[in-house]
């Protein structure tokens, strides 16, 4: 028996509420290449597109993190006795 939140659409494709169906447009030759790659990977078209989208989004997030880290510079090494460092700083002025 299927869980209550499962929806079966025509063709017996099962969708759960957090999954949306979308319609996109792309050139036929790109769709042919996409389908060939999905078949070669033993994936569905939807699964292949989901994986590509997730990878692209993660890559963008990683690029943004790297840009921020580059702007901030290398991390300042922490450690030692903070009170001692503060005392030495005070005494140096």
C-alpha positions in Angstrom: 0.0 0.0 0.0 1.3 3.5 -0.9 1.6 6.2 1.8 -1.3 8.7 2.0 0.8 11.6 0.6 1.6 9.7 -2.6 -0.1 10.7 -5.9 -0.2 8.4 -8.9 -0.6 10.2 -12.2 -1.4 8.7 -15.6 1.2 6.2 -16.6 1.6 5.1 -12.9 4.3 7.6 -12.3 4.5 8.2 -8.5 5.0 11.8 -7.2 5.1 12.8 -3.6 4.0 16.4 -2.6 7.5 17.9 -2.4 8.0 17.0 -6.1 6.9 19.4 -8.7 6.4 18.7 -12.4 7.8 21.3 -14.7 7.8 22.0 -18.4 10.9 23.3 -20.1 11.8 24.1 -23.7 15.1 23.2 -25.4 16.3 22.5 -28.9 15.7 18.9 -30.2 19.4 18.2 -30.7 20.1 19.1 -27.0 17.2 16.9 -25.8 18.6 14.0 -28.0 22.0 14.4 -26.4 20.5 14.7 -22.9 18.4 11.5 -23.4 21.4 9.6 -24.8 23.5 10.5 -21.8 20.7 9.7 -19.3 20.3 6.2 -21.0 24.1 5.7 -20.9 24.0 6.5 -17.2 20.9 4.2 -16.7 19.0 7.2 -15.4 15.6 8.7 -16.2 15.6 12.1 -18.0 14.2 13.6 -14.8 16.8 12.0 -12.6 19.6 13.1 -14.9 18.3 16.7 -15.0 17.8 16.8 -11.2 21.4 15.6 -10.7 22.8 18.2 -13.2 20.8 21.0 -11.5 21.9 20.0 -8.1 25.6 19.8 -9.2 25.4 23.2 -10.8 23.8 24.8 -7.8 26.4 23.2 -5.4 29.2 24.4 -7.8 27.9 27.9 -7.7 27.7 27.8 -3.9 31.2 26.5 -3.7 32.4 29.3 -6.1 30.8 32.0 -3.9 32.3 30.5 -0.7 35.7 30.5 -2.4 35.3 34.1 -3.5 34.4 35.2 0.0 37.3 33.2 1.5 39.7 34.9 -1.1 38.4 38.3 -0.1 38.8 37.6 3.6 42.3 36.3 3.2 43.9 33.4 5.0 42.5 32.4 8.4 44.3 33.9 11.4 45.8 31.2 13.5 44.1 31.0 16.8 45.5 29.3 19.9 47.6 29.8 22.9 46.6 31.7 25.9 44.3 34.6 25.0 44.9 36.5 28.2 48.7 36.2 27.7 48.4 37.6 24.1 46.2 40.5 25.4 48.7 41.3 28.2 51.6 41.2 25.7 49.8 43.6 23.4 49.0 46.0 26.2 52.6 46.0 27.4 53.9 46.7 23.9 52.2 50.1 23.7 
